[in-house]
């Protein structure tokens, strides 16, 4: 944003002093739209894409964990029945916790508040 010289500042001030009430309302409405509504539209879009991505990743994670559970139950016959049947669920839980830890380690708090260029 450039700094206006003093003559243009005086001219703008004179123009502002001559504003009528309807023009003032139009300027105020345009300012409110620029400062509130337009940024909120961007936030809404950002949240919609984030929610859609989280839903897809969550669904994929559930399918992968179910696959891990089924592979353990099919390949390790002792875990499919009897007193060791809970071990397959424990292994699946540990895989889920491991994925959660890796995910949380990848989040960088310094980049969450950055403005896009």
TISE-423451 format. One line per field, with one value per atom (N, C-alpha, C): residue number from 1; residue in one letter; atom name; x, y, z. Coordinates in Angstrom, 3 decimals. Each point is the difference from the previous one (the first is absolute). Layout:
<recs>
seq	NUM / ...;
type	a / ...;
atom	CA / ...;
X	X / ...;
Y	Y / ...;
Z	Z / ...;
</recs>
This chain:
<recs>
seq	1 / 1 / 1 / 2 / 2 / 2 / 3 / 3 / 3 / 4 / 4 / 4 / 5 / 5 / 5 / 6 / 6 / 6 / 7 / 7 / 7 / 8 / 8 / 8 / 9 / 9 / 9 / 10 / 10 / 10 / 11 / 11 / 11 / 12 / 12 / 12 / 13 / 13 / 13 / 14 / 14 / 14 / 15 / 15 / 15 / 16 / 16 / 16 / 17 / 17 / 17 / 18 / 18 / 18 / 19 / 19 / 19 / 20 / 20 / 20 / 21 / 21 / 21 / 22 / 22 / 22 / 23 / 23 / 23 / 24 / 24 / 24 / 25 / 25 / 25 / 26 / 26 / 26 / 27 / 27 / 27 / 28 / 28 / 28 / 29 / 29 / 29 / 30 / 30 / 30 / 31 / 31 / 31 / 32 / 32 / 32 / 33 / 33 / 33 / 34 / 34 / 34 / 35 / 35 / 35 / 36 / 36 / 36 / 37 / 37 / 37 / 38 / 38 / 38 / 39 / 39 / 39 / 40 / 40 / 40 / 41 / 41 / 41 / 42 / 42 / 42 / 43 / 43 / 43 / 44 / 44 / 44 / 45 / 45 / 45 / 46 / 46 / 46 / 47 / 47 / 47 / 48 / 48 / 48 / 49 / 49 / 49 / 50 / 50 / 50 / 51 / 51 / 51 / 52 / 52 / 52 / 53 / 53 / 53 / 54 / 54 / 54 / 55 / 55 / 55 / 56 / 56 / 56 / 57 / 57 / 57 / 58 / 58 / 58 / 59 / 59 / 59 / 60 / 60 / 60 / 61 / 61 / 61 / 62 / 62 / 62 / 63 / 63 / 63 / 64 / 64 / 64 / 65 / 65 / 65 / 66 / 66 / 66 / 67 / 67 / 67 / 68 / 68 / 68 / 69 / 69 / 69 / 70 / 70 / 70 / 71 / 71 / 71 / 72 / 72 / 72 / 73 / 73 / 73 / 74 / 74 / 74 / 75 / 75 / 75 / 76 / 76 / 76 / 77 / 77 / 77 / 78 / 78 / 78 / 79 / 79 / 79 / 80 / 80 / 80 / 81 / 81 / 81 / 82 / 82 / 82 / 83 / 83 / 83 / 84 / 84 / 84 / 85 / 85 / 85 / 86 / 86 / 86 / 87 / 87 / 87 / 88 / 88 / 88 / 89 / 89 / 89 / 90 / 90 / 90 / 91 / 91 / 91 / 92 / 92 / 92 / 93 / 93 / 93 / 94 / 94 / 94 / 95 / 95 / 95 / 96 / 96 / 96 / 97 / 97 / 97 / 98 / 98 / 98 / 99 / 99 / 99 / 100 / 100 / 100 / 101 / 101 / 101 / 102 / 102 / 102 / 103 / 103 / 103 / 104 / 104 / 104 / 105 / 105 / 105 / 106 / 106 / 106 / 107 / 107 / 107 / 108 / 108 / 108 / 109 / 109 / 109 / 110 / 110 / 110 / 111 / 111 / 111 / 112 / 112 / 112 / 113 / 113 / 113 / 114 / 114 / 114 / 115 / 115 / 115 / 116 / 116 / 116 / 117 / 117 / 117;
type	x / x / x / x / x / x / x / x / x / x / x / x / x / x / x / x / x / x / x / x / x / x / x / x / x / x / x / x / x / x / x / x / x / x / x / x / x / x / x / x / x / x / x / x / x / x / x / x / x / x / x / x / x / x / x / x / x / x / x / x / x / x / x / x / x / x / x / x / x / x / x / x / x / x / x / x / x / x / x / x / x / x / x / x / x / x / x / x / x / x / x / x / x / x / x / x / x / x / x / x / x / x / x / x / x / x / x / x / x / x / x / x / x / x / x / x / x / x / x / x / x / x / x / x / x / x / x / x / x / x / x / x / x / x / x / x / x / x / x / x / x / x / x / x / x / x / x / x / x / x / x / x / x / x / x / x / x / x / x / x / x / x / x / x / x / x / x / x / x / x / x / x / x / x / x / x / x / x / x / x / x / x / x / x / x / x / x / x / x / x / x / x / x / x / x / x / x / x / x / x / x / x / x / x / x / x / x / x / x / x / x / x / x / x / x / x / x / x / x / x / x / x / x / x / x / x / x / x / x / x / x / x / x / x / x / x / x / x / x / x / x / x / x / x / x / x / x / x / x / x / x / x / x / x / x / x / x / x / x / x / x / x / x / x / x / x / x / x / x / x / x / x / x / x / x / x / x / x / x / x / x / x / x / x / x / x / x / x / x / x / x / x / x / x / x / x / x / x / x / x / x / x / x / x / x / x / x / x / x / x / x / x / x / x / x / x / x / x / x / x / x / x / x / x / x / x / x / x / x / x / x / x / x / x / x / x / x / x / x / x / x / x / x / x / x / x / x / x / x / x / x;
atom	N / CA / C / N / CA / C / N / CA / C / N / CA / C / N / CA / C / N / CA / C / N / CA / C / N / CA / C / N / CA / C / N / CA / C / N / CA / C / N / CA / C / N / CA / C / N / CA / C / N / CA / C / N / CA / C / N / CA / C / N / CA / C / N / CA / C / N / CA / C / N / CA / C / N / CA / C / N / CA / C / N / CA / C / N / CA / C / N / CA / C / N / CA / C / N / CA / C / N / CA / C / N / CA / C / N / CA / C / N / CA / C / N / CA / C / N / CA / C / N / CA / C / N / CA / C / N / CA / C / N / CA / C / N / CA / C / N / CA / C / N / CA / C / N / CA / C / N / CA / C / N / CA / C / N / CA / C / N / CA / C / N / CA / C / N / CA / C / N / CA / C / N / CA / C / N / CA / C / N / CA / C / N / CA / C / N / CA / C / N / CA / C / N / CA / C / N / CA / C / N / CA / C / N / CA / C / N / CA / C / N / CA / C / N / CA / C / N / CA / C / N / CA / C / N / CA / C / N / CA / C / N / CA / C / N / CA / C / N / CA / C / N / CA / C / N / CA / C / N / CA / C / N / CA / C / N / CA / C / N / CA / C / N / CA / C / N / CA / C / N / CA / C / N / CA / C / N / CA / C / N / CA / C / N / CA / C / N / CA / C / N / CA / C / N / CA / C / N / CA / C / N / CA / C / N / CA / C / N / CA / C / N / CA / C / N / CA / C / N / CA / C / N / CA / C / N / CA / C / N / CA / C / N / CA / C / N / CA / C / N / CA / C / N / CA / C / N / CA / C / N / CA / C / N / CA / C / N / CA / C / N / CA / C / N / CA / C / N / CA / C / N / CA / C / N / CA / C / N / CA / C / N / CA / C / N / CA / C / N / CA / C / N / CA / C / N / CA / C / N / CA / C / N / CA / C / N / CA / C;
X	0.844 / -0.844 / 0.891 / -0.222 / 0.840 / -0.552 / 0.899 / -0.381 / -0.386 / -1.223 / -0.406 / 0.696 / 0.207 / 0.607 / -1.045 / 0.424 / -0.888 / -1.121 / 0.241 / -1.050 / -1.122 / 0.348 / -1.044 / -0.735 / 0.721 / -0.639 / -1.044 / 0.357 / -0.957 / -1.197 / 0.251 / -1.072 / -0.938 / 0.581 / -0.828 / -0.786 / 0.621 / -0.680 / -1.168 / 0.218 / -1.066 / -1.130 / 0.365 / -1.012 / -0.786 / 0.690 / -0.687 / -0.916 / 0.388 / -0.833 / -1.279 / 0.033 / -1.163 / -0.911 / 0.259 / -0.798 / -1.405 / -0.949 / -1.353 / -0.195 / -1.101 / -0.285 / -0.093 / -0.713 / -0.028 / 1.387 / 0.842 / 1.352 / 0.817 / -0.181 / 0.701 / -0.429 / -1.276 / -0.499 / 0.575 / 0.090 / 0.591 / 1.468 / 0.748 / 1.410 / 0.126 / -0.861 / 0.043 / -0.349 / -1.000 / -0.393 / 1.146 / 0.644 / 1.116 / 1.165 / 0.248 / 1.081 / -0.299 / -1.227 / -0.376 / 0.108 / -0.440 / 0.122 / 1.466 / 0.836 / 1.420 / 0.689 / -0.348 / 0.730 / -0.591 / -1.249 / -0.591 / -0.490 / -0.844 / -0.651 / 0.989 / 0.832 / 0.956 / 0.985 / 0.604 / 0.872 / -0.738 / -1.265 / -0.754 / -0.301 / -0.183 / -0.190 / 1.245 / 1.169 / 1.253 / 0.161 / -0.380 / 0.092 / -0.965 / -1.200 / -0.975 / 0.493 / 0.626 / 0.546 / 1.129 / 0.842 / 1.131 / -0.511 / -1.034 / -0.564 / -0.689 / -0.676 / -0.683 / 1.004 / 1.074 / 1.020 / 0.673 / 0.253 / 0.613 / -0.898 / -1.298 / -0.940 / -0.138 / -0.058 / -0.098 / 1.260 / 1.160 / 1.250 / 0.091 / -0.429 / 0.032 / -0.952 / -1.166 / -0.955 / 0.564 / 0.611 / 0.588 / 1.160 / 0.868 / 1.120 / -0.479 / -0.999 / -0.534 / -0.621 / -0.769 / -0.606 / 1.075 / 1.014 / 1.101 / 0.747 / 0.194 / 0.698 / -0.807 / -1.302 / -0.841 / 0.096 / -0.023 / 0.084 / 1.363 / 1.068 / 1.341 / 0.124 / -0.503 / 0.087 / -0.845 / -1.143 / -0.806 / 0.741 / 0.708 / 0.812 / 1.123 / 0.648 / 1.066 / -0.568 / -1.154 / -0.627 / -0.327 / -0.555 / -0.373 / 1.240 / 1.062 / 1.233 / 0.566 / 0.018 / 0.524 / -0.853 / -1.323 / -0.885 / 0.116 / 0.240 / 0.088 / 1.367 / 1.053 / 1.349 / 0.523 / -0.469 / 0.461 / -1.177 / -0.040 / -1.168 / -0.281 / 0.998 / -0.220 / -0.756 / 0.114 / -0.678 / -1.448 / -0.427 / -1.369 / -0.996 / 0.477 / -0.925 / 0.703 / -0.799 / 0.569 / 0.325 / 0.925 / 0.326 / 0.933 / 0.523 / 0.895 / -0.715 / -1.291 / -0.723 / 0.128 / 0.283 / 0.119 / 1.316 / 0.987 / 1.313 / -0.089 / -0.823 / -0.153 / -0.547 / -0.935 / -0.565 / 1.033 / 0.817 / 1.050 / 1.030 / 0.400 / 0.958 / -0.589 / -1.277 / -0.653 / -0.070 / -0.287 / -0.027 / 1.380 / 1.042 / 1.361 / 0.388 / -0.437 / 0.248 / -0.720 / -1.239 / -0.768 / 0.659 / 0.452 / 0.677 / 1.311 / 0.731 / 1.242 / -0.254 / -1.042 / -0.346 / -0.412 / -0.711 / -0.396 / 1.214 / 0.956 / 1.222 / 0.773 / 0.148 / 0.710 / -0.731 / -1.321 / -0.787 / 0.183 / -0.083 / 0.144 / 1.414 / 0.991 / 1.375 / 0.198 / -0.777 / 0.147 / -0.666 / -0.862 / -0.674 / 0.976 / 0.186 / 0.906 / -0.847 / 0.063 / -0.832 / 0.400 / 1.232 / 0.434 / -0.636 / -0.403 / -0.587 / -1.518 / -0.621 / -1.442 / -0.534 / 0.745 / -0.474 / 0.577 / 0.715 / 0.601 / -1.052 / 0.180 / -0.880 / 0.480 / -0.910 / 0.429 / 0.579 / 0.962 / 0.642 / -0.762;
Y	-1.156 / 1.156 / 1.220 / 0.919 / 1.179 / 1.109 / 0.877 / 1.130 / 1.162 / 0.529 / 1.100 / 1.295 / 0.843 / 1.299 / 0.888 / 1.142 / 0.837 / 0.618 / 0.322 / 0.608 / -1.001 / -1.257 / -0.992 / -0.304 / 0.079 / -0.231 / 1.085 / 1.253 / 1.108 / -0.162 / -0.438 / -0.178 / -1.120 / -1.105 / -1.095 / 0.426 / 0.780 / 0.473 / 0.897 / 0.849 / 0.881 / -0.827 / -1.032 / -0.872 / -0.716 / -0.415 / -0.677 / 0.959 / 1.240 / 0.970 / 0.291 / -0.170 / 0.286 / -1.206 / -1.096 / -1.204 / 0.192 / -0.562 / -0.010 / -1.267 / -0.059 / -1.153 / -1.299 / -0.045 / -1.261 / -0.436 / 0.965 / -0.359 / -0.545 / 0.612 / -0.460 / -1.428 / -0.294 / -1.348 / -0.984 / 0.419 / -0.873 / -0.287 / 1.047 / -0.203 / -0.933 / 0.207 / -0.829 / -1.456 / -0.209 / -1.339 / -0.686 / 0.736 / -0.571 / -0.355 / 0.860 / -0.262 / -1.250 / -0.122 / -1.159 / -1.279 / 0.045 / -1.168 / -0.378 / 1.004 / -0.249 / -0.578 / 0.466 / -0.384 / -1.204 / -0.353 / -1.113 / -1.122 / 0.302 / -1.046 / -0.705 / 0.738 / -0.619 / -0.922 / 0.420 / -0.948 / -1.224 / 0.183 / -1.145 / -1.011 / 0.468 / -0.932 / -0.859 / 0.617 / -0.757 / -1.009 / 0.375 / -0.914 / -1.160 / 0.283 / -1.063 / -1.010 / 0.484 / -0.891 / -0.839 / 0.638 / -0.690 / -1.096 / 0.314 / -0.993 / -1.136 / 0.320 / -1.044 / -0.982 / 0.503 / -0.897 / -0.811 / 0.627 / -0.717 / -1.087 / 0.286 / -1.008 / -1.156 / 0.314 / -1.066 / -0.868 / 0.620 / -0.757 / -0.856 / 0.547 / -0.770 / -1.182 / 0.203 / -1.097 / -1.121 / 0.378 / -1.015 / -0.741 / 0.737 / -0.644 / -0.890 / 0.442 / -0.813 / -1.288 / 0.090 / -1.195 / -0.958 / 0.536 / -0.839 / -0.667 / 0.730 / -0.570 / -1.146 / 0.171 / -1.072 / -1.238 / 0.163 / -1.138 / -0.687 / 0.784 / -0.583 / -0.756 / 0.577 / -0.687 / -1.269 / 0.030 / -1.213 / -1.064 / 0.432 / -0.932 / -0.599 / 0.825 / -0.517 / -1.045 / 0.294 / -0.949 / -1.320 / 0.067 / -1.212 / -0.804 / 0.675 / -0.708 / -0.724 / 0.657 / -0.648 / -1.207 / 0.154 / -1.109 / -1.176 / 0.272 / -1.083 / -0.680 / 0.756 / -0.555 / -0.587 / 0.516 / -0.502 / -0.749 / -1.274 / -0.810 / -0.052 / 0.121 / -0.026 / 1.235 / 1.113 / 1.223 / 0.059 / -0.921 / 0.016 / -0.617 / -0.832 / -0.656 / -0.270 / -0.349 / -0.371 / 1.206 / -0.247 / 1.040 / 1.088 / -0.198 / 0.995 / 0.884 / -0.018 / 0.747 / 1.515 / 0.466 / 1.436 / 0.587 / -0.841 / 0.496 / 0.699 / -0.502 / 0.641 / 1.423 / 0.167 / 1.328 / 0.929 / -0.536 / 0.798 / 0.462 / -0.891 / 0.368 / 1.076 / -0.137 / 1.002 / 1.340 / -0.025 / 1.233 / 0.658 / -0.803 / 0.548 / 0.620 / -0.615 / 0.576 / 1.342 / 0.078 / 1.245 / 1.097 / -0.349 / 0.978 / 0.451 / -0.926 / 0.364 / 0.975 / -0.251 / 0.935 / 1.361 / 0.010 / 1.257 / 0.789 / -0.682 / 0.668 / 0.602 / -0.756 / 0.514 / 1.212 / -0.063 / 1.121 / 1.240 / -0.149 / 1.148 / 0.578 / -0.837 / 0.504 / 0.822 / -0.275 / 0.699 / 1.368 / 0.293 / 1.294 / 1.035 / 1.057 / 1.073 / 1.207 / 0.365 / 1.096 / 1.342 / 0.154 / 1.278 / 0.265 / -1.046 / 0.197 / 0.124 / -0.242 / 0.061 / 1.420 / 1.005 / 1.375 / 0.811 / -0.632 / 0.729 / 0.448 / 1.205 / 0.528 / -0.515 / -0.393 / -0.440 / 1.150 / -0.332 / 1.049 / 0.271;
Z	0.000 / 0.000 / 0.000 / -0.903 / -0.105 / 0.887 / 0.404 / 0.838 / -0.917 / 0.131 / -0.876 / 0.392 / -0.976 / 0.303 / 0.667 / 0.521 / 0.800 / -0.830 / -1.287 / -0.816 / -0.280 / -0.267 / -0.233 / 1.305 / 1.124 / 1.291 / 0.266 / -0.291 / 0.179 / -0.930 / -1.217 / -0.964 / 0.466 / 0.494 / 0.493 / 1.236 / 0.833 / 1.207 / -0.383 / -0.993 / -0.449 / -0.606 / -0.753 / -0.579 / 1.103 / 1.048 / 1.099 / 0.751 / 0.129 / 0.699 / -0.770 / -1.315 / -0.822 / -0.168 / 0.691 / -0.161 / 0.571 / -0.698 / 0.531 / 0.827 / 0.702 / 0.851 / -0.815 / -1.150 / -0.773 / -0.486 / -0.397 / -0.432 / 1.166 / 1.166 / 1.191 / 0.348 / -0.129 / 0.267 / -1.016 / -1.268 / -1.024 / 0.293 / 0.399 / 0.356 / 1.206 / 0.991 / 1.194 / -0.336 / -0.841 / -0.405 / -0.763 / -0.899 / -0.762 / 0.922 / 0.993 / 0.947 / 0.831 / 0.481 / 0.808 / -0.838 / -1.241 / -0.877 / -0.198 / -0.212 / -0.251 / 1.223 / 1.173 / 1.206 / 0.735 / -0.261 / 0.742 / -0.906 / -0.932 / -0.788 / -0.916 / -0.708 / -0.919 / 0.717 / 1.139 / 0.704 / 0.541 / 0.415 / 0.503 / -1.092 / -1.227 / -1.109 / -0.192 / 0.101 / -0.125 / 1.119 / 1.216 / 1.138 / -0.184 / -0.486 / -0.231 / -1.016 / -1.066 / -1.029 / 0.586 / 0.783 / 0.626 / 0.942 / 0.795 / 0.915 / -0.752 / -1.091 / -0.775 / -0.595 / -0.584 / -0.551 / 1.113 / 1.131 / 1.118 / 0.548 / 0.119 / 0.504 / -0.991 / -1.284 / -1.007 / 0.008 / 0.109 / 0.059 / 1.253 / 1.135 / 1.248 / -0.066 / -0.607 / -0.142 / -0.876 / -1.113 / -0.896 / 0.662 / 0.673 / 0.686 / 1.141 / 0.733 / 1.091 / -0.498 / -1.066 / -0.585 / -0.519 / -0.652 / -0.483 / 1.136 / 1.100 / 1.152 / 0.609 / 0.094 / 0.543 / -0.879 / -1.298 / -0.916 / 0.114 / 0.100 / 0.138 / 1.321 / 1.092 / 1.290 / 0.027 / -0.638 / -0.113 / -0.809 / -1.048 / -0.781 / 0.822 / 0.832 / 0.874 / 0.951 / 0.577 / 0.923 / -0.695 / -1.183 / -0.727 / -0.415 / -0.400 / -0.364 / 1.213 / 1.142 / 1.209 / 0.363 / -0.084 / 0.358 / -0.973 / -1.264 / -0.985 / 0.002 / 0.162 / -0.105 / 1.305 / 1.113 / 1.286 / 0.632 / -0.206 / 0.341 / 1.497 / 0.821 / 1.453 / 0.469 / -0.758 / 0.436 / -0.453 / -0.834 / -0.515 / 0.973 / 0.901 / 0.924 / 1.317 / 0.984 / 1.288 / 0.859 / 0.935 / 0.975 / -0.557 / -1.204 / -0.604 / -1.037 / -0.074 / -1.034 / 0.181 / 1.193 / 0.253 / -0.518 / -0.283 / -0.431 / -1.357 / -0.906 / -1.307 / 0.154 / 0.930 / 0.242 / 0.642 / 0.878 / 0.637 / -1.036 / -0.889 / -1.052 / -0.907 / -0.349 / -0.833 / 0.723 / 1.288 / 0.790 / 0.041 / 0.155 / 0.026 / -1.345 / -1.096 / -1.328 / -0.123 / 0.479 / -0.061 / 0.838 / 1.196 / 0.863 / -0.640 / -0.607 / -0.688 / -1.144 / -0.779 / -1.085 / 0.549 / 1.120 / 0.631 / 0.479 / 0.604 / 0.480 / -1.170 / -1.077 / -1.183 / -0.571 / -0.045 / -0.515 / 0.863 / 1.303 / 0.896 / -0.026 / -0.246 / -0.097 / -1.268 / -1.042 / -1.279 / -0.015 / 0.970 / 0.035 / 0.522 / -0.781 / 0.403 / 0.374 / 1.251 / 0.484 / -0.603 / -0.411 / -0.569 / -1.356 / -0.709 / -1.331 / 0.052 / 1.158 / 0.061 / -0.155 / 0.448 / -0.046 / -1.144 / -0.911 / -1.108 / -1.005 / -0.500 / -1.035 / -1.347 / -0.898 / -1.324 / -0.799 / -0.874 / -0.792 / -1.256;
</recs>
